[in-house]
Amino acid sequence: MALATEFDSLFYVKIALGGVILSITVSLWIIHCAVGIYRELTHKNRSDKNFTNGFSIYFHLRLVLEGMSVDNMFKIISETARNRLYTAIRLSLFSTDELWIVAHPAIVKEIFGPGTSRNWVKANQTETMRLTMQKKSNTINGAMLYTGDDAGWKHARVAMGPFFYQKDFTTMDKDMDRIIGEHMDRAVSKNGGHSELLNMTLEITIDLIVQLLYGIALPRDKFKILVKALAGYIVPGSPTVVAEEVNLPGGMSCFDYHRHVGVEIGRNATPGTLASVICASDLPEELKDENLAFFLEALTPAFAAFWAISHALLDKTGEMAKKCLTDPIFRQQCIKEALRMYPPVPTLWPRVAQKNLEIPNPLYDERKTPKGRSWLGSKPIEEGKTIKIKKGTACLVFPSALHYDERYWFDPHSYKPERWDKDPFVLEMKNNASSNMQDPSIKIAKRKTVNFGGLLSTATDSIKRKSRSDLLEESSKFFSGNKTDSNIRNFMFGDDHESFMSDASYDNLAVRTHPTVMDLQAWCYMPFGLGMHACMGRRLALRMVDAMLYNFLDNGVTFYHGMVPSMFLTKGFHERIVATAAVYNMPADPAYITVSPIMDLSFKEKANMRV
């Protein structure tokens, strides 16, 4: 009996020991896999790897590990652009419906192009929250931006179109200068000119909107409460909002309070303002109130101005700031480049396919050897002659993914206003512009533009001398020859690495010499104010940005004691921004500044010195 008990004990000891050994083995295997994945993600050639198009378990895993946020989606998608088309997210385990995050301009053109956009419908707020897997909101907004392509949106667009498309906004320059000047004076009198840049651009933008679109100058105490409410609305994850410690009048939420103010001042708007146009329109009363409240949320100028001002100050010589101040055309280029690097909105509203669609695959190359099917039996999407889009597929476009696509932009991570030398304008030109501004056509003719994509200007001649087909055939043989040990690099670094880089180089050349590259490049610039997709209020919004940039520079803005914010020294784009639920790319870190108002010119004279 004792012997049997001893054997039983020994048996359990062996089981326990086996379990420990198995656990250690599994843990070591998991650590080995994790180390392999980490090395893959941090490999120096990560940007040359092939993008996994379509549904990717790897993409979903990364998103779970790094966090479900728009900036993390951009980070993962933008790691490599080689053969990139789109990534697909399954909306549920038991549904074949997909949300495509589009990352190639050919698909963007299909969605927004004038001849094909009728095949798509814009999702409303409720549908968008379902598609992006957000919780259903209790604050449904009925204004024109949030209602998709319904009759109310079309009605509102017709009612407000004449104001936005026909009004001469240069007549507002004097008032813009006055309003901005008041905020400059307040910063000086309160803190000696020291402030945080977003604090100022956000307050100024709200004040410009209230005074120019509603014709109302709010008392300072009421204005500060409105700023607080709008700040809470555009950053709903704010600790103060989450803790319900906002303390707004009547116990209202940030959403309810700013809507209350919008309707109140809108119904008492000055004749000739946008709010008065809305009130006098034939829109239903409920829709009037929705849109009167909505335009308080049009805060894109605050963020565009923040980045444009910051980059003007990053030039240590001070020459960029001087040129930006005295050259109205160059100032527009600076704004345009800031909008490329930091589009104010993280995403465009989703579009949903209304029927089955099939478009040519821009990456298909019959010269390339097929890779074969995956272990799931699917063929790589980039190897098909066409891209098939099923009815009901929702497509989401991240402007940032397009704006940093090195296939279509030269050195996209660098701020280069000169890349817009041949296409600088974001504003209409004044007839009475200052005499120190040359004929714009002469200026443009003298300027040289930075090449789009990763091709030098010398490539144009070599492409012209032979057909693209012959060029790629020759290139294919050349790069294949560099995969062998006849290349001294193979001896030093190995065949695997050299073969990989040869294939990546061929893919890059094929994309950058494609006949559609210049056409598609135009679809890689969509900052929700310019480019192929533009908002209705872009003309006025950009004029506000120009006014803020000019006035800050004219008032001697500098970084506080010359200290450059760390985000410009050590961080990439996805680390510099925080994408909020209220569709804005916010600066992740503060930028402390100092202003010293210079009031040697009248508002009228200052306005005439601008575009």
C-alpha positions as CSV (number, residue, x, y, z in Angstrom):
1,M,0.0,0.0,0.0
2,A,2.8,2.4,0.9
3,L,4.7,1.4,-2.3
4,A,1.6,2.2,-4.4
5,T,1.3,5.6,-2.7
6,E,4.9,6.3,-3.4
7,F,4.4,5.4,-7.1
8,D,1.3,7.7,-7.2
9,S,3.3,10.6,-5.7
10,L,6.1,10.1,-8.2
11,F,3.6,10.0,-11.1
12,Y,2.1,13.4,-10.0
13,V,5.6,14.8,-9.6
14,K,6.4,13.8,-13.1
15,I,3.2,15.4,-14.4
16,A,3.9,18.6,-12.5
17,L,7.5,18.6,-13.8
18,G,6.3,18.0,-17.3
19,G,3.9,20.8,-17.0
20,V,6.6,23.2,-15.9
21,I,8.9,22.1,-18.7
22,L,6.0,22.5,-21.2
23,S,5.2,26.0,-19.8
24,I,8.8,27.1,-20.1
25,T,9.1,25.7,-23.6
26,V,5.9,27.5,-24.7
27,S,7.0,30.7,-23.0
28,L,10.4,30.5,-24.7
29,W,8.7,29.9,-28.1
30,I,6.4,32.9,-27.5
31,I,9.4,35.1,-26.6
32,H,11.2,33.9,-29.6
33,C,8.3,34.8,-31.9
34,A,7.8,38.1,-30.2
35,V,11.5,38.9,-30.6
36,G,11.2,37.9,-34.3
37,I,8.2,40.2,-34.8
38,Y,10.0,43.1,-33.0
39,R,13.1,42.7,-35.1
40,E,10.9,42.6,-38.3
41,L,9.1,45.8,-37.2
42,T,12.3,47.6,-36.4
43,H,14.4,46.3,-39.3
44,K,16.3,49.0,-41.2
45,N,14.6,47.8,-44.5
46,R,11.1,47.9,-43.0
47,S,10.0,50.7,-45.4
48,D,11.0,48.5,-48.4
49,K,8.9,45.5,-47.4
50,N,5.8,44.5,-49.3
51,F,2.5,45.9,-47.9
52,T,0.0,43.2,-47.1
53,N,-3.2,44.2,-49.0
54,G,-6.7,43.2,-48.1
55,F,-7.6,41.4,-44.9
56,S,-4.5,41.0,-42.6
57,I,-4.5,39.2,-39.3
58,Y,-1.1,40.8,-38.7
59,F,-2.6,44.3,-39.1
60,H,-5.4,43.5,-36.6
61,L,-3.0,42.1,-34.1
62,R,-0.8,45.2,-34.3
63,L,-3.8,47.4,-33.9
64,V,-4.9,45.5,-30.7
65,L,-1.4,45.6,-29.3
66,E,-0.7,49.3,-30.1
67,G,-4.3,50.6,-29.4
68,M,-7.4,51.3,-31.5
69,S,-6.6,54.9,-32.6
70,V,-6.5,56.7,-35.9
71,D,-2.9,57.8,-35.3
72,N,-1.8,54.1,-34.7
73,M,-3.7,53.1,-37.9
74,F,-1.7,55.7,-39.8
75,K,1.6,54.5,-38.1
76,I,1.0,50.9,-39.2
77,I,-0.2,51.6,-42.7
78,S,2.5,54.1,-43.4
79,E,5.4,51.8,-42.4
80,T,5.7,50.8,-46.1
81,A,4.2,52.0,-49.3
82,R,5.6,49.3,-51.5
83,N,2.7,47.6,-53.4
84,R,0.3,49.3,-51.0
85,L,-3.4,49.5,-52.1
86,Y,-5.6,49.1,-49.0
87,T,-6.1,47.1,-45.8
88,A,-9.5,45.6,-44.9
89,I,-11.1,45.4,-41.5
90,R,-13.9,42.9,-40.9
91,L,-16.8,44.6,-39.2
92,S,-17.9,41.4,-37.4
93,L,-16.9,37.7,-37.1
94,F,-20.0,36.5,-38.9
95,S,-20.2,39.2,-41.7
96,T,-18.4,39.6,-45.0
97,D,-18.9,43.4,-44.9
98,E,-15.5,45.2,-44.8
99,L,-14.2,48.6,-44.1
100,W,-11.3,49.4,-46.4
101,I,-8.6,51.9,-45.3
102,V,-7.6,53.2,-48.7
103,A,-3.9,53.9,-49.2
104,H,-3.6,54.3,-53.0
105,P,-4.7,57.3,-55.0
106,A,-6.2,55.2,-57.8
107,I,-8.9,53.9,-55.4
108,V,-9.3,57.4,-54.0
109,K,-9.9,58.7,-57.5
110,E,-12.5,56.0,-58.0
111,I,-14.3,57.1,-54.8
112,F,-14.2,60.9,-55.3
113,G,-13.7,61.3,-59.1
114,P,-16.3,63.4,-61.0
115,G,-17.3,60.5,-63.2
116,T,-17.4,57.7,-60.6
117,S,-18.5,59.4,-57.3
118,R,-22.1,58.7,-58.1
119,N,-21.3,55.0,-57.4
120,W,-20.8,55.9,-53.8
121,V,-22.8,57.4,-50.9
122,K,-21.4,59.3,-47.9
123,A,-22.2,57.7,-44.6
124,N,-24.0,59.7,-42.0
125,Q,-22.9,60.0,-38.3
126,T,-24.6,56.8,-37.1
127,E,-23.3,54.7,-39.9
128,T,-19.8,56.1,-39.5
129,M,-19.8,55.3,-35.8
130,R,-20.8,51.7,-36.6
131,L,-18.2,51.4,-39.4
132,T,-15.4,52.7,-37.2
133,M,-16.6,50.5,-34.3
134,Q,-17.3,53.4,-31.9
135,K,-20.0,53.4,-29.3
136,K,-23.4,54.8,-30.3
137,S,-23.4,58.5,-29.4
138,N,-26.2,60.1,-27.4
139,T,-25.4,63.4,-29.2
140,I,-26.5,62.9,-32.8
141,N,-25.7,66.0,-34.9
142,G,-28.1,66.9,-37.6
143,A,-26.0,69.5,-39.3
144,M,-25.0,69.2,-43.0
145,L,-21.6,67.5,-42.3
146,Y,-23.1,64.6,-40.4
147,T,-26.1,63.6,-42.4
148,G,-24.4,61.9,-45.3
149,D,-25.9,62.6,-48.8
150,D,-29.5,63.0,-47.6
151,A,-31.9,65.7,-48.8
152,G,-31.2,67.9,-45.8
153,W,-27.5,68.1,-46.7
154,K,-28.3,69.0,-50.3
155,H,-30.8,71.6,-49.2
156,A,-28.3,73.2,-46.8
157,R,-25.6,73.3,-49.5
158,V,-28.0,75.1,-51.9
159,A,-28.9,77.6,-49.2
160,M,-25.3,78.5,-48.1
161,G,-23.6,78.0,-51.5
162,P,-23.8,81.6,-52.6
163,F,-22.2,82.9,-49.4
164,F,-19.3,80.6,-49.6
165,Y,-18.7,80.6,-53.3
166,Q,-19.5,84.1,-54.3
167,K,-18.7,86.4,-51.4
168,D,-15.5,88.5,-51.6
169,F,-13.7,87.4,-48.4
170,T,-10.9,89.9,-48.9
171,T,-13.3,92.5,-47.5
172,M,-12.9,90.7,-44.1
173,D,-9.2,91.2,-43.8
174,K,-9.4,94.4,-41.9
175,D,-11.7,92.8,-39.3
176,M,-9.5,89.7,-39.1
177,D,-6.4,91.9,-38.3
178,R,-8.4,93.8,-35.7
179,I,-9.6,90.6,-33.9
180,I,-6.2,89.0,-34.0
181,G,-4.6,92.2,-32.8
182,E,-6.9,92.3,-29.8
183,H,-5.8,88.7,-28.8
184,M,-2.1,89.7,-29.2
185,D,-2.6,92.7,-26.9
186,R,-4.4,90.6,-24.4
187,A,-1.4,88.1,-24.4
188,V,1.0,90.9,-23.8
189,S,-1.0,92.6,-21.0
190,K,-1.7,89.4,-19.2
191,N,1.5,87.4,-19.5
192,G,4.1,89.7,-21.1
193,G,3.4,88.1,-24.5
194,H,4.1,84.5,-23.3
195,S,1.5,82.0,-24.2
196,E,0.9,78.5,-25.7
197,L,0.4,78.6,-29.5
198,L,-2.7,76.3,-29.7
199,N,-4.4,78.3,-26.9
200,M,-4.1,81.4,-29.0
201,T,-4.9,80.0,-32.5
202,L,-8.0,78.2,-31.0
203,E,-9.3,81.2,-29.2
204,I,-8.6,83.4,-32.2
205,T,-10.4,81.0,-34.6
206,I,-13.5,80.8,-32.4
207,D,-13.5,84.6,-32.1
208,L,-13.1,85.0,-35.9
209,I,-16.0,82.6,-36.5
210,V,-18.3,84.3,-34.0
211,Q,-17.6,87.8,-35.2
212,L,-17.4,87.2,-39.0
213,L,-20.0,84.5,-39.5
214,Y,-22.5,85.6,-36.8
215,G,-21.7,89.3,-36.5
216,I,-21.6,89.1,-32.7
217,A,-18.9,90.1,-30.3
218,L,-19.4,88.0,-27.2
219,P,-18.6,89.4,-23.7
220,R,-15.3,88.1,-22.5
221,D,-16.7,85.9,-19.8
222,K,-19.3,84.3,-22.1
223,F,-16.6,83.9,-24.8
224,K,-14.3,82.0,-22.4
225,I,-17.1,79.6,-21.5
226,L,-17.8,78.9,-25.2
227,V,-14.1,78.2,-25.8
228,K,-14.2,75.8,-22.9
229,A,-17.3,74.0,-24.2
230,L,-15.9,73.7,-27.8
231,A,-12.5,72.4,-26.4
232,G,-14.4,69.8,-24.5
233,Y,-16.5,68.9,-27.5
234,I,-13.5,68.3,-29.9
235,V,-11.6,66.3,-27.2
236,P,-14.3,64.2,-25.6
237,G,-11.6,62.0,-24.0
238,S,-10.4,65.0,-21.9
239,P,-10.0,64.0,-18.3
240,T,-12.1,67.0,-17.2
241,V,-15.0,65.9,-19.5
242,V,-14.7,62.2,-18.6
243,A,-14.8,63.2,-14.9
244,E,-17.9,65.4,-15.6
245,E,-16.2,68.4,-14.0
246,V,-16.8,70.9,-16.8
247,N,-19.3,73.0,-14.8
248,L,-21.0,74.8,-17.7
249,P,-24.1,77.0,-17.2
250,G,-27.3,75.1,-16.4
251,G,-25.3,71.9,-16.0
252,M,-25.2,71.5,-19.8
253,S,-22.8,69.2,-21.6
254,C,-20.1,70.7,-23.9
255,F,-22.2,69.6,-26.9
256,D,-25.4,71.1,-25.6
257,Y,-23.8,74.4,-24.5
258,H,-22.1,75.3,-27.7
259,R,-25.2,74.4,-29.7
260,H,-27.2,76.6,-27.4
261,V,-24.9,79.5,-28.0
262,G,-24.8,78.9,-31.7
263,V,-28.5,79.0,-32.0
264,E,-28.8,82.0,-29.7
265,I,-26.3,84.3,-31.5
266,G,-27.4,82.9,-34.9
267,R,-31.0,84.0,-34.4
268,N,-29.7,87.5,-33.6
269,A,-27.1,87.6,-36.3
270,T,-26.0,90.8,-38.1
271,P,-27.5,91.0,-41.7
272,G,-25.1,89.9,-44.4
273,T,-23.4,87.2,-42.2
274,L,-23.6,83.5,-42.8
275,A,-25.9,83.1,-39.8
276,S,-28.4,85.6,-41.2
277,V,-28.3,83.8,-44.6
278,I,-29.2,80.6,-42.8
279,C,-32.0,82.2,-40.9
280,A,-33.5,83.8,-44.0
281,S,-33.3,80.6,-46.0
282,D,-36.2,78.2,-46.7
283,L,-34.6,75.5,-44.6
284,P,-36.8,73.9,-42.0
285,E,-36.5,75.6,-38.6
286,E,-34.9,72.5,-37.0
287,L,-32.3,72.3,-39.8
288,K,-31.6,76.0,-39.4
289,D,-30.7,75.5,-35.7
290,E,-28.6,72.5,-36.5
291,N,-26.4,74.4,-39.0
292,L,-26.3,77.6,-36.8
293,A,-24.7,75.5,-34.1
294,F,-22.5,73.5,-36.5
295,F,-20.4,76.4,-37.8
296,L,-19.0,77.0,-34.3
297,E,-17.3,73.7,-34.7
298,A,-15.5,74.7,-38.0
299,L,-12.1,75.0,-36.2
300,T,-9.7,73.7,-38.9
301,P,-8.0,77.2,-39.2
302,A,-6.7,76.8,-35.6
303,F,-4.7,73.7,-36.4
304,A,-3.6,74.7,-39.8
305,A,-2.3,78.0,-38.4
306,F,-0.5,76.2,-35.5
307,W,1.6,74.1,-37.8
308,A,2.3,76.9,-40.4
309,I,3.5,79.3,-37.6
310,S,5.6,76.5,-35.9
311,H,7.4,75.7,-39.1
312,A,8.1,79.3,-40.0
313,L,9.9,79.5,-36.6
314,L,11.9,76.3,-37.1
315,D,14.3,77.9,-39.6
316,K,17.2,79.0,-37.3
317,T,18.3,81.7,-39.7
318,G,15.0,83.5,-39.5
319,E,14.9,83.8,-43.3
320,M,11.8,81.7,-43.8
321,A,9.8,83.8,-41.3
322,K,11.0,87.0,-43.1
323,K,10.2,85.7,-46.5
324,C,6.8,84.4,-45.3
325,L,6.0,87.8,-44.0
326,T,7.0,89.8,-47.0
327,D,6.2,87.4,-49.9
328,P,2.4,86.7,-49.9
329,I,2.9,83.9,-52.6
330,F,5.5,82.1,-50.5
331,R,3.3,82.4,-47.5
332,Q,0.6,80.5,-49.4
333,Q,3.2,77.8,-50.2
334,C,4.0,77.5,-46.5
335,I,0.3,77.1,-45.6
336,K,-0.1,74.5,-48.4
337,E,2.9,72.5,-47.2
338,A,1.7,72.7,-43.6
339,L,-1.6,71.3,-44.7
340,R,0.2,68.5,-46.5
341,M,2.3,67.5,-43.5
342,Y,-0.5,68.1,-41.0
343,P,-4.0,67.7,-42.6
344,P,-6.4,69.2,-40.0
345,V,-8.7,66.1,-40.1
346,P,-7.6,62.5,-39.5
347,T,-10.1,61.0,-42.0
348,L,-12.6,61.8,-44.6
349,W,-16.2,60.7,-44.0
350,P,-16.6,57.0,-45.2
351,R,-18.1,56.3,-48.6
352,V,-20.1,53.2,-49.2
353,A,-20.2,51.4,-52.6
354,Q,-23.7,51.3,-54.1
355,K,-23.0,48.5,-56.5
356,N,-20.3,45.9,-57.3
357,L,-17.3,47.7,-58.9
358,E,-14.2,46.7,-60.7
359,I,-11.3,49.0,-61.5
360,P,-7.9,48.5,-63.2
361,N,-5.2,47.5,-60.7
362,P,-2.5,50.2,-60.8
363,L,0.1,47.8,-59.5
364,Y,-0.4,44.9,-62.0
365,D,2.8,44.1,-63.9
366,E,2.8,41.2,-66.2
367,R,6.6,41.1,-66.2
368,K,6.8,40.1,-62.5
369,T,6.9,36.5,-61.5
370,P,3.8,35.6,-59.5
371,K,4.5,34.8,-55.8
372,G,1.9,32.1,-55.6
373,R,-1.1,31.7,-53.3
374,S,-0.9,32.2,-49.6
375,W,-1.5,29.3,-47.1
376,L,-5.1,30.3,-47.0
377,G,-5.3,29.9,-50.8
378,S,-5.7,33.5,-51.8
379,K,-3.6,35.3,-54.5
380,P,-1.9,38.5,-53.6
381,I,-4.2,41.4,-54.5
382,E,-1.5,43.4,-56.2
383,E,-1.1,40.5,-58.8
384,G,-4.6,40.7,-60.1
385,K,-5.4,42.7,-63.3
386,T,-8.3,44.4,-61.5
387,I,-9.5,45.3,-58.0
388,K,-13.0,44.2,-57.2
389,I,-15.1,46.2,-54.8
390,K,-18.2,44.6,-53.5
391,K,-21.5,46.5,-53.0
392,G,-21.7,47.7,-49.4
393,T,-17.9,48.0,-49.0
394,A,-17.1,51.1,-46.9
395,C,-14.0,53.0,-47.7
396,L,-12.1,55.3,-45.3
397,V,-9.4,57.7,-46.5
398,F,-6.6,58.9,-44.3
399,P,-5.2,62.0,-45.9
400,S,-2.0,61.6,-44.0
401,A,-1.3,58.2,-45.6
402,L,-1.5,59.8,-49.0
403,H,0.4,62.9,-48.0
404,Y,3.4,60.8,-46.9
405,D,3.4,58.3,-49.7
406,E,7.0,58.4,-51.1
407,R,5.8,57.0,-54.4
408,Y,4.2,60.3,-55.1
409,W,6.1,62.8,-52.9
410,F,9.8,63.7,-52.8
411,D,11.1,63.5,-49.3
412,P,7.6,63.6,-47.7
413,H,8.7,63.8,-44.1
414,S,10.5,67.1,-44.7
415,Y,8.8,70.5,-44.7
416,K,9.5,71.9,-48.2
417,P,7.3,74.9,-49.2
418,E,9.3,75.1,-52.4
419,R,7.7,71.9,-53.6
420,W,4.7,74.2,-54.5
421,D,6.7,76.6,-56.6
422,K,4.7,75.9,-59.7
423,D,1.3,75.7,-57.9
424,P,1.5,78.0,-54.9
425,F,-2.0,79.5,-54.6
426,V,-4.5,78.8,-51.9
427,L,-6.2,82.2,-52.0
428,E,-7.6,84.7,-54.5
429,M,-5.3,87.6,-55.3
430,K,-6.2,91.1,-54.3
431,N,-6.3,93.9,-56.9
432,N,-4.9,96.4,-54.4
433,A,-2.1,94.1,-53.1
434,S,1.0,95.9,-51.9
435,S,3.4,97.2,-54.5
436,N,6.2,95.2,-53.1
437,M,4.6,92.1,-54.5
438,Q,5.7,91.2,-58.1
439,D,3.5,89.9,-60.8
440,P,2.7,86.4,-59.6
441,S,3.1,84.9,-63.1
442,I,6.7,86.3,-63.3
443,K,7.5,84.8,-59.9
444,I,6.2,81.4,-60.8
445,A,8.0,81.4,-64.1
446,K,11.3,82.0,-62.3
447,R,10.9,79.3,-59.7
448,K,11.9,75.6,-59.9
449,T,9.6,73.0,-58.3
450,V,10.8,70.1,-56.2
451,N,10.2,66.8,-58.2
452,F,7.2,64.7,-57.1
453,G,8.1,61.2,-56.1
454,G,11.6,59.7,-55.8
455,L,12.8,60.5,-59.3
456,L,15.4,63.1,-60.3
457,S,14.7,65.4,-63.2
458,T,17.3,63.5,-65.2
459,A,14.9,60.5,-65.3
460,T,12.6,62.4,-67.6
461,D,15.2,62.3,-70.4
462,S,15.9,58.6,-70.1
463,I,12.2,57.8,-70.1
464,K,11.6,59.9,-73.2
465,R,14.4,58.1,-75.1
466,K,12.7,54.7,-74.9
467,S,9.3,53.3,-74.3
468,R,8.3,52.6,-70.7
469,S,8.0,48.9,-71.7
470,D,11.6,48.8,-73.0
471,L,12.7,50.7,-69.9
472,L,11.2,48.3,-67.5
473,E,12.4,45.3,-69.5
474,E,15.9,46.6,-69.4
475,S,15.6,47.5,-65.7
476,S,14.2,44.0,-64.9
477,K,17.3,42.4,-66.4
478,F,19.6,44.9,-64.6
479,F,18.1,44.4,-61.2
480,S,18.1,40.6,-61.7
481,G,21.8,40.7,-62.5
482,N,22.4,42.4,-59.1
483,K,21.0,39.4,-57.3
484,T,24.0,37.2,-58.1
485,D,27.4,36.9,-56.4
486,S,29.0,38.8,-59.3
487,N,28.0,42.0,-57.3
488,I,30.5,42.7,-54.6
489,R,27.7,43.7,-52.3
490,N,26.4,40.1,-52.4
491,F,29.8,39.0,-51.1
492,M,29.6,41.5,-48.3
493,F,25.9,41.4,-47.3
494,G,24.5,38.2,-48.8
495,D,22.3,37.2,-51.7
496,D,19.0,37.4,-49.7
497,H,19.4,41.0,-48.8
498,E,20.6,42.1,-52.3
499,S,17.8,40.1,-54.0
500,F,15.2,41.8,-51.7
501,M,16.5,45.3,-52.4
502,S,16.7,44.6,-56.2
503,D,13.0,43.6,-56.3
504,A,12.1,46.6,-54.1
505,S,14.0,49.0,-56.5
506,Y,12.3,47.6,-59.5
507,D,8.8,48.0,-57.9
508,N,9.7,51.6,-57.0
509,L,10.8,52.4,-60.6
510,A,7.7,50.8,-62.1
511,V,5.4,52.9,-59.9
512,R,7.3,56.2,-60.4
513,T,7.4,55.8,-64.2
514,H,3.8,54.8,-64.7
515,P,1.9,57.0,-67.2
516,T,-0.7,57.8,-64.5
517,V,1.8,58.9,-61.9
518,M,1.2,62.7,-62.3
519,D,-2.5,62.3,-62.6
520,L,-2.6,60.2,-59.4
521,Q,-0.3,62.5,-57.6
522,A,-3.1,65.1,-57.6
523,W,-5.2,62.6,-55.6
524,C,-2.6,62.4,-53.0
525,Y,-3.3,65.8,-51.6
526,M,-6.6,66.0,-49.7
527,P,-6.3,68.1,-46.6
528,F,-10.1,68.9,-46.3
529,G,-9.7,72.4,-47.7
530,L,-7.7,72.0,-50.9
531,G,-7.0,69.3,-53.5
532,M,-9.5,67.0,-55.2
533,H,-11.8,66.9,-52.1
534,A,-12.5,70.3,-50.7
535,C,-15.0,71.6,-48.0
536,M,-17.4,74.3,-48.9
537,G,-15.9,76.8,-46.4
538,R,-12.3,76.4,-47.6
539,R,-11.9,79.9,-49.1
540,L,-12.8,81.6,-45.8
541,A,-10.9,79.1,-43.6
542,L,-7.7,79.5,-45.6
543,R,-8.0,83.3,-45.4
544,M,-8.2,83.0,-41.6
545,V,-5.1,80.9,-41.6
546,D,-3.2,83.4,-43.8
547,A,-4.3,86.2,-41.5
548,M,-3.1,84.4,-38.4
549,L,0.2,83.4,-39.9
550,Y,0.8,87.0,-41.2
551,N,-0.1,88.7,-37.9
552,F,1.8,86.3,-35.7
553,L,5.0,86.9,-37.8
554,D,4.3,90.6,-38.0
555,N,4.1,90.7,-34.2
556,G,7.5,89.1,-33.8
557,V,6.4,85.6,-32.6
558,T,9.2,83.4,-31.4
559,F,9.4,80.2,-29.5
560,Y,9.6,80.9,-25.7
561,H,13.2,81.8,-25.0
562,G,14.1,80.3,-28.4
563,M,13.3,76.7,-27.1
564,V,12.1,74.5,-30.0
565,P,9.3,72.1,-28.9
566,S,10.7,68.6,-28.5
567,M,8.1,67.1,-30.9
568,F,9.8,68.9,-33.8
569,L,13.2,67.5,-32.8
570,T,12.6,63.9,-31.9
571,K,9.2,62.8,-33.1
572,G,7.7,61.7,-36.4
573,F,4.2,62.8,-37.7
574,H,2.2,60.1,-35.9
575,E,3.8,61.1,-32.6
576,R,3.2,64.8,-33.2
577,I,-0.5,64.5,-33.5
578,V,-3.4,63.2,-31.5
579,A,-6.5,62.3,-33.6
580,T,-9.6,63.1,-31.6
581,A,-13.1,61.8,-32.0
582,A,-14.3,65.1,-33.2
583,V,-12.4,64.8,-36.5
584,Y,-9.3,67.0,-35.7
585,N,-5.6,66.2,-35.7
586,M,-4.5,68.0,-32.5
587,P,-0.9,68.8,-31.7
588,A,0.2,66.2,-29.2
589,D,2.5,68.6,-27.3
590,P,2.4,72.3,-26.4
591,A,4.4,74.9,-28.3
592,Y,5.2,77.8,-26.0
593,I,5.7,81.2,-27.7
594,T,6.2,84.9,-27.1
595,V,4.6,87.7,-29.1
596,S,5.4,91.4,-29.1
597,P,2.7,93.4,-30.9
598,I,3.9,95.9,-33.5
599,M,1.2,98.5,-34.1
600,D,3.0,100.8,-36.5
601,L,0.5,100.2,-39.3
602,S,-3.2,100.7,-39.4
603,F,-5.4,97.7,-39.9
604,K,-6.2,98.9,-43.4
605,E,-2.6,99.2,-44.4
606,K,-1.8,95.8,-42.9
607,A,-4.7,94.2,-44.9
608,N,-3.4,95.7,-48.1
609,M,0.0,94.0,-47.6
610,R,-1.7,90.6,-47.7
611,V,-2.8,88.5,-50.7
